[in-house]
Amino acid sequence: MVLFSGLTFASAIFYMFMSIATNTSFLKGNMVIAFSIVRMVFGFGIALLAIITFVYIVYANSFLLSMRQKDYGMYMMLGARSSNIGRLIFLETLVVGLLATALGVVIGIGLTQLVSNLLISQLGLQIHKFVGFYLPALFWTFAFFAILFFLAAIWNRRKLVKSEVINLLRENQKPVKLRYNKTWKVIEAILGIALLAAGYFAMANYKILMTNSIVIGFFTIVIGSYFVFDSFFTAVINMLRKNKNFKYKKLNSFTLGQLRFRLGEYNRILTVVSLLFALALGAITVGLNFNSLTDQALKATYYDVVVYNKTSAVDKQMKKVSVRSTTKFDYKFVQDKKNQTIYVSENEIADNNLKFQHFYQDKKGQQNYSTKEITVKGLKNQKAYKNVEMGYQLANLTPYSDAQVKVVSASEYKKINVQQQSSYLLLVNNFRSNFNNVEKLQKLAVNSMIGNEKVTDNSVQVNITNSKSSSYRLISGMASGFEFMGFFLGLAFLAMLASTLMFKVLSGANSDKPRYKMLWKMGTRRRLLKASIAKEIGILFALPAVLGIVDVLFGLQFFKSLLPNPYDGIWIPFTIFLVLYLIYYAITVKLYEGIVLNKD
């Protein structure tokens, strides 16, 4: 039941991920601008999930063999032919795997729909074209797991048929040699810490190294993590073993011996788990912070709505919007064969205090905006680089964004013999809550200008796409897509890494059983045995989690180039992860106790 439920869960998680990764309509609908980047991210995600799923199946299969090999050895000792045993284990592995996959896909469809609805409603995301059932995801999940279980069945058959009966019956009693070279371990520990430091330095110095910081960080952190697990933690355990006061307290000597034995065998899996922990935690943290891009989109434009031509439909829609202030801006537009010019009176600029948002980067490299005023002096001296922006921003408040701006005196302005035009610049109360009505008003304002017979010609560059509502819609849709993707990625990786570690621990439970039985016969109390198990498994779960948290804290430095503050609200994903991780830990401890402390 433990094996079957674990495999079911693995296939459900795999389907959940694939339902997003293979749904191009969803990705294009929500992340149009970043579609190529998203495809690359999901390509990497699929490869990573496939690898961890493969590792998961290997350990789950190892758990199955450790539980069943004694039974099959008994059958063979009683006269069963090895070909029959081989066929039996082949069919058992394949049938259990395919049944678990089928059930997992059904659960995955329901879970995908449930989680997506919860995320969309709780986070207020704007997600389009996403449904729980997606046929390509169903196909790829079945195909991937069918191949894995087929290979696992062949491996199990070969291992059992080729093994001697005595080895099947006494596999867990075979001695294991531990090799320990003190000099090499010291070198490895120093190298591990140095490589981790180099990786963290690369992530923090993204401005200099650019995308190379990811490449450098990946290789140095992976190799450094392995060296740290292979040497540094082993050295700490050896130091504790030399401390007699600690060693001979309760069952600490036994627990330390178990850990020393396990760390030598667990180096690779602990390295993978720590990296996946960092990736999963980072995915959720960064995904949550993509919502801050919508705040940036709101800061980028000063005026919430620009109305170019008032009509009855525009006036009617304006009454539905909670308008805080309205500024009327008059100008005259002149076009000849060579130039397009917007003429503005000096008094108009001086009286209206027109404003715009100036983009800049602070000393820390963070992108930000400051509010500046359009002045007569600035518009007259547009040869200065800092004043060019004023003319550009003023032209954007009209339908003629490509035109040149000229400020003239009031008398000169009157002499220009063309019809005066007006723009109404609106600031609204709470843009987010008024967004739907604001967007409708901006669309009506644009359409009214395009449909105006007096001004409609090839000089009009007015477009809904350069409005505040349009940029907010675009950015919020993309941010929602990344936030949604980050949650799914994070939850999928967390579930897989914790399950993989759980099955790795459980796969060695049968070989640990005699040791606990011996302690029990010597009179050790059950409470002390349980405490020893909880401590041992707790350390195995804690080590990759601690290193993974350190990895993600340094890794988030890289995202400062993209997000205002990637550490904002970091306690939310950390809390989610630690709660789920502790649940997995508690389940693993209970299952392990059930195997090694069996009353029989």
N, C-alpha and C positions, 0 to 999 in steps of 0.2 A: 504493500500500500504506500509506503514511503517512496519507493522507486517510481511507482505509477503516478502518484500525485506530483512528484518532482518533474517527471518528463512531461506531464500534462501542462504544468505551469510554464515549463521552458517553451513549449510549442505555442502557448497562449501569448507569451511575451514576444516571441519571434513574429507571430502574426500581427500583433499590435504595432510593432515597429515597421514591418513590411507594408502594412495598410497605409502608412504615411509615405514611406520611402518610394513606393512604386506608383503612387497616385499623382501623376503629372498634372492632372486638371486642378487638383487641390494646390499643388506647389506653384503652378503658374498663376492661379487665381489669387493667391495671397502674397506671393513674393516675386512679382513680375521682374522688378529691377534686379534682384539678387538671385534670379533663378539658376544661373550657371554656377554661382557660389554654392547655393543650396544643394544642387545636384552633386557637386564635388564633396560637400560635407556628408551627404547621405550615402554617397559611394563609399567613403571612408567608414561611415557608421555601419553600413551593411557588411563590409569586410571584417570590421572589428567584432560585430555581433556574431557573424558566422564563425569566427575563430573561437570566441568565448563559448559559443554554443557547442562547438566541436569538443572543446576541452571539458565542458560540462557533461556531455554525453560519455566521454571517456571515463570520467570519474563516476558517473552514475552507473555505467557498465561495470566498472571495477567494483562498485558496491554490490551489484547483482552477483558477480562472480564470487566475491568474498563470502556472500551469504549462501550460495548454492553449491560451491565446489565440493564441500564436504559431503553433501547429499549425493552428488553425482559420483564421487569417489566410492561411496557406500554401495551404490547401484552396480558399479563396475566390479567391486570386490565380490558382490553376490552373483556375478555371472553375466551381467548385461553387456552386450557387445558395444565396442567403442563407436561403431557407425550409428547405432541406434541412439546412443547418448549424444553424439554430435548432431544428429538430426533434431533431437529433442531440444537441445540448447539453442540451435539455430532458429527453430520455429518459435520457441518461447521468447527469445530476444526480439525477433521481428514482429510477432503478434502484439506483444506488450507495447512495443514502440509505436506501431501503427495505430493501435487503439488509443494510446495516450495522445498521439498527434491529432486524431479525429476529435476526441473530446476537448483537447486544448484549443483547437481552431474554433469550435462552437463557443467555448468560454471566452476565447480571444475576441470573437465578433461582439459578444455582449459586453465584455469589459472595455473594448475599444470605444463602443458607442457611449457607454456609461461615463468613462473617464473624459472623453471628448466633450460631452454635454456638461459635465461638472466644471471642466476647465473653462469652457466658453462662458458659462453662466457666472461662475465665481470670479473670474478674472476680467469679465466684460470684454472678451475678445471679439474681433470681427473676422469670423472664419467662414469661408465659402467652399462649396463643393466637396464637403467631407462627410462620408458615411461609414458606419462600422463595417459593413460588408463590402469587400472589394475583391473581385474574382482573381485578378493577377496575383494579389497577395496570398490568396487561398492556394493557388497553384504552386507558387514558389515555396510556400511553407511545407506543403505535402511533398514536393519534389526533394527539397533539402533534407527533411527528416527521413524520408524513405531511403535515400542514398546513405545517410549516416547509420541508420539502423541495419541496413543490409550489410554494410562494411563491419559494423559491430558484431552482427550475427556470425559472419565468416570468421572474424577474429576469435570470438568465444569458442566456436566449434573447433578451430585449429588448436587453440590453447588446451582445451579439455582432452581432445583426442590424442595430442602429442605428450600430455603430462602422464607421469607414472602415478599409479593409484596411491602409493604411499605419500607422494607429494601433495596430492589433492586432499588427503586425510590429515596431513601434518604440516600444511603450508604455513600456518600461523606460528609454528614452533621452530621455524628455521632461524638461526642466528643472523644478526645484521652487523656487519663490521662498520665502525665509525672511524673515519680518517680525519685527523686534526693536525695540521702543520701550523704551529704557532707563528712562525716568521711570515708565512704567506697570508695568514689571517690578519696580521697587523698591517701588511702592505695593502691588502684588500679593503680593510676598514678605512684607511687613509684615502685610498683611491675612490672609494664609494662616496665619502663625504665631500671630497674635492670635486668629483663629477656632478654631484647634486648642486653644490655651490655654483659651479660653472653654468649649469642649466638654469638655475634661478637668476643668475646675473644676466644671462642672455634674454630671459623673459622680461626682466626689469628694464633692459636697455633696448627696447623695441625701436626707439627713434633712430638709433645708429645702425642697428643690424637689420631692421625692417623684417621681411618674411623669413630671413635667415635665422632669426631668433627662435622660430618654431622648429626648424630642422635641427639646430644645435640643441635646443631644449629637449626635443624628443629623444635623441640618441643618448645624451649625457644623463638625463633623468632615468631612462630605462636601465642603462648599464649600471648607473650609480645606485639605483634602488636594489638591484640584484646583489651587488657587492655588499651593500649595507646589511641586507638580510642574511647573506652568507657568512658575514664576519662580525660586524659590529654587535648585533643582537646576541650572537653566539658567545662573543667575548663577555658581554654583560652577564649572561647566564653562568658562565664559568667563574666569574668573579663572585657571584652570589653563592655558588657551590663551595667556594673557598671560605666563605664567612660561616663559621661553625654555629654561631648563635642563631643565624637565620636558617641554615641548612637543616638543623636537627629540631626545628620547631614544627610540631604537628607532622604533616606529610609533605613538607616543603622539599625534602630530599628526593622523594619519589616524583613530585610534580616537576622539579627542575630537571631530573633525569629524563622524564617524558618529553619535556620541551626541547632539551638538547638533542634528543633523538629525532623529534619531529622537525625542528628547524633545518636540519640537514636534508631532510626529505621534502620539505615544504618551500624551499627557496623560490623556485620558479612560480608556483601558484600564488605565494604571498606577493611577489613582485607584480604579477598580472593583476591581482585583486587591488593592490594599492594604486596602480595606474588607472584601472577602471573606476575605482572609487573617486579619484581626482577628476576624471573625465565626466562621470555622471554628476558629481556635485557641481563641477564647472558649468555643465550644460544647463542645469536648472538655474544656477545663479545668474549666468549671462542671459539666459532666456527671460528671466524675470526683469532684468534691467533694460531689456530692449524697449520696455514700455516708456523709459525715460526719453527715448527718441521722439515720442509724440510731444513731450514738453518742449524739446528743441524745435520741433516743427511750429509750435505755437509762438515761440520767441522769435522765429525768423522773420515774421511779417508783423508790422505794427498795427495796421488797420484790419479789422475783422472782415469787413465787406466793402467793396468799391462798387457804387451804383453809377453807371455812365449815362443812363437815359431813363428818367422816371416815366412809367406808364401806370395805368390803373391796376394791372396785375402786380407790378412791382410794389405799388403803394399798399395794396391789399396784403401782400406777403410780409411787408415791413411791420404791419400791425401785429403779426404773430411772433415777431422777434423782440426780445427784451433789449431795446437799444439804450445804451448809456449816454452816448453823445453822437451828434452828427456835425460834420464839418463840410461846408459847401466850398468847392474850389473851382474858380472860373478861369478859363484860358481861351486862347484863339489858336486855331491850327491852320497853317498855310503850307501849301504844297506846290512846288513847281517841277520842272523836268528833272532837276538835279537834287534838290533838297526837300526835306520835310522838317518844318520848324514849329515848335510849340512856343507861343508868346505868352508871357505871364507878366502881370503888373507888379511893380515893386510893392505897392500897398497890399496886394493880395497875399504875397509871401509874408510880409511883416505882420499883417493882422491875423492870419490863420494859424501861425505856429505849427506848420506841417512837420511831421516827424517820420523817421524811418529807423529800421534796425540795422546797426552796423555789425558785421561779422568780424571776429578777431580770435586769436589764440593767446591764452594767457602764458605766464612763465612756465607753468607745468605742462604746457602742450595741450591743455583742454580747450575744446571749441566752445565759444560763447558769443553772446550778442549784447550790445549796449544801445540804448536809445539815444539818437541824435536828432537835432533840429535842422531843417532845411532853411538856410539863410540867404539873404540877397547878396551878401558879400561872397559867400561860397559859390553861388550860381554864376556870378559875374567873373569870378577868377577860376574857371574850370580848367585852366592850363595846369594848375597845381594838381598833382595826382590824388591827394586826399579829397579834393572837391569834385572830381569826376563822378564819384559815386552819388553825389547829391542830384546832379542832373539826370543820371540814370534812374534813381529812385523816384524823382518827380515825374519823369516820362511814364513810369510804370503805373502811376495813378490815373493815367489817361488810356484811351484805346490805341494810342500811337507810341508804343514802347520803343520803336526804332528811331523816333524823331529826335532832333536836336532841340535843347531848351535854351530860350533867350529871355532874359529879364529886362524889361524896358520900363520907362517912367509911365505914370498914369496918362499923361497927355499923348505920348507916343502910342500907347496901347489903344486909345480911343480912335486914333487915325487909321489903325489897321482895319481895312474894310472887308471883314469876313464875319460870319455869324459866331457869336460867343457860345462856347459849350461849357458844360459844368459836370463835375464829378462830385458825388456825395460819399464822404468817407465816414464809415460807421464803426463805432466801438460798441460791443454788446456786453451785457452782463452774463458772465459764466459761459464762455464759448463752448465748452464741452457739453453742458446740459442743453444748450440751444442749437447744437450742431446741425441736426436734421433740418430745422427751419432756416438756419443760416445758409446751408448748402443750397436749399431750394431758392432762397432769395438771390444768391450769387449767380445761379444758373439763369434765373429770370432776367437779372441785370445784364448779363452777357448777351443773352438772346435778344433782348430789347435793343441793344446797341447794334448787333449784327443785322437786325431786321429794320433798322431806321433808314428810310429812303434818302434822307437828307445827307447822311454821312457815310453810307455804305459804298466803299470802293476798295481798291487794293492797298490803300494806306492803313486800313484798320488791322491791327495785330492783336486785338483783344481775344482772349482765350480763357476758358474756365480752368485750364491746367496750371496757369500761373497765379491762381488765387490762393488765399490762405486756407479756405475750406478744402480745395483740391489737394494741396500739399499735405494737409492733416489727414485726409482720407487715405492718401497713398502711403504715408509713413505709418499710420496706425494699423493699416491692413498688413503691411510688411512686418511691423513689430509684433503684431498678434500672431502671425505665422511663425516667426522665430520663437516667440514665447511658448506657443503650443508645441513646436518641435522640440524645444529644450526640455520641457516637462516630460514628453514621451521618451526622448533619448535618455534622460537622467533616470527615470523610473525603470526603463527596460534594462539599462546597464546595472543599476543597483540590484534589481531582482536577480539578474543572472550571476553577478559576481558573488552575492551573498549565498545563493543556492549552490554555486560551484564550490565555494569554501566549505559549505555545510556537507556536501557529498564527499569532499576530500577527507574531511574529519571522520565521517561515518564509514568510509571505505576501509579505514584502518581499525574500526571498532572491534571486529572479530579477533584480530591479532592481539589487541589489548586485553581481551576478556580474561585470559589465564592469569595476567598480572594482578588484576583486581580480585580474581577468585582466590589467589594466593594470599593477598592482604586480608581478605575476608576470613579465610581460615586461620590466619594468625591472630584474629580477634579485633581487627580494626573496625571501629564503629562506622555504620552506614553514613552518618552525618559527616564524618571526616572525609570519606570517599567522595561524597557528593560535592563537598567544598573543594576538594582537589580537582575534580572534573571541571567544576565551574571556573576555577582559577586558570587551569590549563587552557581550556577552550577560549576563555575570555581574553587571555594574552594573544592567542592565535588570531582572534578577531580584532583585537585592539591594535596590534602592530601595523597591519596594512592601512587601517583607518587613520591612525595618527600620521603616518607618512603621506597618505593620500590628502589629508587636510592641509598639511604643510605644502604639498605640491600645488594644490588649488589656490592657496593664499598667495603664493608667488606667481603662479600662472595667470592670475587675473590682472596682473600688471600689464600684460600685453594688450588687454582690451580697453585700456585707457585711451588708446588712439581712436577707438570707435564709440565708446560710451562715456558720458560725463563722469559717472562714478560707478565702476563695476562692482564695488564693495557695498553699495547701497542695499539695505534689506537682506544682508547675507545671513542673518540669523534664521530667516524663514527656511531656505533650503537645508541649512545645517540641522535645524530642528526636525524637519521631515526625514532627513537621512538617518539621523541618530535614532529616532523612534523606530523606523523600519528595520534598521540594522540590529537594534536591541531585540526586536521581535524574532528575527532570524537566529540571533544568538541563543535566545531562550528556547526556541524550538530545537536547535541543534543539541543543546545541553540535555533536554528531556529525552530526545531520541537516543542519544549516546548512553545516557543512564539506563534506558530501557534495554539496551543491548548488553552492556558490560556488567550491570548490576542485576541481571535477571535472577529472580529468586531460585530458579531451578539450578 
